[in-house]
Amino acid sequence: MNKAKQKFFNDYLEIIIFFVFLLTLLVLYIPSTIWEEEDMYKNESRSRIQTLYNVENFHNILVGKYEQDGLKAVNLVNAVRDSVMADSTFLGDQLVKLNGEEFLVNVPRGFDVEYDTTFGQRRVAKETIVDTTVTVVMLSEDTGLEDTLYVQKKNLFDIRQDPLFLSVVSEASFERIETVAYFDSRFRKETTPYNFVFLPDASQLVCPLTGDPYIIDINEEANSVRVSSPIRSYKDNRYGFFSLKTRSHGYIIDGTRSWDN
């Protein structure tokens, strides 16, 4: 074999090795990204199933029965929650007018709190808080002598109104780390600090992967409800050689979640 043919063969071999290496990377990388996507859809779908099941439970509390129409249940539960927030006396038997229909509901005390804690996703964060301490001189009521006190600056106005107040000596600021609990934003967020409110909407009624509505099965005799994934078997080709595959994302019946078993 002459040098020209040898060089051509070596170049051709290097190209083949390069493409084999590239194909190996793709075979290792692409499936992992597809698996992550499958997990993402599964987790989001199960979260929506849980939300819809919770909505159905609230509807049962208010009306005494479950609702086959998921959107109607969501709208009614949200409307009652808004009414309670606007008027704290909106309790007991009430008439709610919604989209041209009238609904007789029985609103229990604490409904708004239970609603918020059910749909809120509690988070914990650390915040840097700046405190300012003021040193003041006061007259002692018992002895009549001057006494030094340390108060927070935010309380200084009230201290100045005290007839025993004499003067401000100094003030000093320092930082501290405080752990703050709050509700993470998932649906619609209201602006009250660290008390986010989540209002489920129509997006929670459908599977994020297929766009099909979740299945609501109501057993009126047993007064129970089952919310389940519309997926039986799903496959979507990706990159020609791979596919995203999944089966049902599960169901909840009488508070029992299939994925916990």
C-alpha positions in Angstrom: 0.0 0.0 0.0 1.5 3.3 -1.1 1.6 6.4 1.2 -1.3 8.1 -0.6 -3.6 5.1 0.0 -2.3 4.7 3.6 -3.1 8.4 4.3 -6.6 8.1 2.8 -7.2 4.9 4.9 -6.1 6.6 8.1 -8.2 9.7 7.5 -11.2 7.5 6.7 -10.6 5.5 9.9 -10.4 8.7 12.0 -13.7 9.9 10.6 -15.4 6.5 11.4 -13.9 6.6 14.9 -15.2 10.2 15.4 -18.7 9.3 14.3 -18.7 6.2 16.5 -17.6 8.3 19.5 -20.3 10.9 18.7 -23.0 8.2 18.4 -21.9 6.7 21.7 -22.3 10.0 23.4 -25.8 10.4 21.9 -26.8 6.9 23.0 -25.7 7.7 26.5 -27.0 11.3 26.7 -30.4 11.3 24.8 -32.0 8.5 26.9 -31.2 10.3 30.1 -32.7 13.5 28.9 -35.8 11.6 27.8 -36.1 9.9 31.2 -35.8 13.3 32.9 -38.6 14.6 30.7 -40.7 11.5 31.5 -40.2 12.1 35.3 -41.0 15.8 34.9 -44.3 15.1 33.2 -45.1 12.3 35.7 -44.5 14.5 38.7 -46.4 17.5 37.3 -49.3 15.2 36.3 -49.5 13.7 39.8 -49.5 17.1 41.3 -52.4 18.1 39.1 -54.3 14.9 40.0 -53.8 15.8 43.7 -55.0 19.3 43.1 -58.1 18.2 41.3 -58.8 15.6 44.0 -58.5 18.3 46.7 -60.9 20.5 44.7 -63.4 17.7 44.6 -63.1 17.3 48.4 -63.7 21.0 49.0 -66.7 20.8 46.7 -68.1 17.9 48.7 -67.6 19.9 51.9 -69.5 22.9 50.5 -72.3 21.2 48.6 -72.4 17.7 50.1 -71.5 15.9 46.9 -68.7 15.6 44.3 -68.9 17.3 40.9 -68.4 15.5 37.5 -67.5 18.8 35.8 -64.0 19.6 37.1 -64.1 23.2 35.9 -67.4 23.9 37.6 -66.0 22.5 40.9 -62.8 24.6 40.6 -64.8 27.8 39.9 -67.2 27.2 42.8 -64.5 26.4 45.3 -62.5 29.4 44.3 -65.5 31.7 44.4 -66.4 30.6 48.0 -62.8 31.1 49.1 -62.8 34.7 47.6 -66.1 35.4 49.3 -64.8 34.3 52.7 -61.7 36.4 52.3 -63.8 39.4 51.4 -66.4 38.9 54.2 -65.4 36.9 57.3 -69.1 36.4 58.1 -69.7 34.5 54.9 -70.3 31.2 56.8 -73.0 28.6 57.1 -75.7 28.3 54.5 -75.0 30.8 51.7 -76.2 31.2 48.1 -73.5 31.6 45.4 -74.3 32.9 42.0 -71.8 31.8 39.4 -71.9 31.9 35.6 -75.7 32.2 35.6 -76.2 29.4 38.1 -77.1 29.4 41.8 -75.4 27.1 44.3 -76.5 26.5 47.9 -73.3 26.0 49.9 -72.6 25.4 53.6 -69.3 27.2 54.4 -67.6 25.9 57.6 -65.5 28.1 59.8 -61.9 28.1 58.8 -62.6 27.2 55.2 -60.2 29.9 53.9 -57.4 28.7 56.1 -57.8 25.1 55.1 -58.0 26.1 51.5 -54.8 28.1 51.6 -52.8 25.5 53.5 -54.0 22.7 51.2 -53.0 24.4 47.9 -50.0 26.3 49.3 -46.5 24.7 48.9 -44.7 25.6 52.0 -41.1 26.7 51.6 -38.4 27.8 54.1 -35.8 30.5 53.3 -33.2 32.4 55.2 -33.3 36.2 55.1 -30.9 38.8 56.4 -32.7 41.1 58.8 -31.2 44.4 59.9 -32.1 45.4 63.4 -31.3 48.8 65.0 -31.1 49.1 68.7 -31.4 52.5 70.4 -29.9 53.4 73.8 -32.2 55.7 75.7 -32.1 57.4 79.1 -35.2 57.1 81.3 -36.1 58.2 84.8 -36.8 55.3 87.1 -40.3 55.5 88.4 -39.3 54.0 91.7 -36.1 55.8 92.6 -36.2 58.9 90.4 -32.7 58.2 89.1 -31.6 58.0 85.5 -31.7 54.5 84.0 -30.3 53.3 80.6 -32.6 51.1 78.4 -32.1 49.4 75.1 -35.0 49.4 72.7 -35.6 48.6 69.1 -35.8 51.7 66.9 -39.2 50.8 65.6 -40.5 51.3 69.2 -38.7 54.6 69.8 -41.8 56.7 69.0 -43.8 55.1 71.8 -40.8 55.5 74.2 -40.6 59.2 73.4 -44.2 59.6 74.5 -43.4 58.3 77.9 -43.1 61.2 80.4 -40.1 59.4 82.0 -38.2 59.6 78.7 -35.1 61.9 78.9 -32.9 61.4 75.8 -31.4 59.2 73.1 -27.8 58.3 73.8 -26.9 56.3 70.7 -28.1 53.7 68.2 -26.4 50.7 66.6 -27.4 48.4 63.8 -26.6 44.7 63.3 -27.5 42.0 60.9 -29.0 38.6 61.8 -30.2 35.6 59.7 -33.8 34.7 60.2 -35.6 31.6 58.9 -38.8 32.6 57.2 -41.6 30.1 56.2 -43.8 31.0 53.2 -45.9 29.5 50.5 -44.3 29.1 47.1 -46.0 30.5 44.0 -47.7 27.7 42.0 -51.0 29.0 40.7 -52.1 32.6 41.1 -50.1 34.5 43.7 -51.5 37.2 45.9 -49.2 39.9 47.2 -49.4 39.4 51.0 -45.8 38.8 52.1 -45.1 35.1 53.1 -48.8 34.2 52.7 -49.1 33.3 49.1 -52.5 32.0 48.0 -52.9 29.5 45.2 -56.1 29.4 43.2 -56.3 26.3 40.9 -57.5 27.0 37.4 -58.4 25.1 34.2 -54.8 24.1 33.6 -55.0 21.7 36.5 -57.8 19.7 34.9 -55.7 18.3 32.0 -52.7 16.1 31.7 -49.6 18.1 30.9 -48.3 15.5 28.5 -51.4 14.7 26.3 -53.7 17.7 27.1 -56.5 15.2 27.8 -58.7 15.9 30.9 -58.3 13.8 34.0 -61.0 11.2 34.6 -63.4 11.9 37.5 -65.3 8.8 38.6 -68.0 9.4 41.2 -69.7 6.7 43.3 -72.8 8.5 44.6 -73.9 5.5 46.8 -70.6 5.4 48.6 -70.1 9.2 48.3 -66.5 8.7 47.0 -64.5 10.0 44.1 -61.6 8.8 42.0 -59.4 11.1 40.0 -57.2 9.3 37.5 -54.8 9.9 34.6 -56.2 9.7 31.1 -53.1 7.9 29.9 -53.2 4.2 29.4 -50.1 3.9 27.1 -48.2 6.7 25.5 -45.3 6.8 23.0 -43.8 9.7 21.2 -40.8 9.2 18.9 -37.8 11.4 19.6 -34.7 11.9 17.4 -35.6 9.1 15.1 -34.2 6.2 17.1 -35.6 7.0 20.6 -39.0 7.6 22.1 -40.7 9.0 25.2 -42.8 6.3 26.7 -45.1 6.2 29.7 -48.1 4.5 31.2 -50.8 5.9 33.5 -49.5 8.5 35.9 -51.8 7.0 38.5 -54.9 7.8 40.4 -56.3 8.9 43.8 -59.3 7.3 45.4 -60.7 8.1 48.9 -57.4 9.8 49.7 -55.2 6.8 48.7 -52.7 7.6 46.0 -51.7 4.7 43.7 -48.0 5.9 43.5 -47.6 5.5 47.2 -48.1 1.8 47.1 
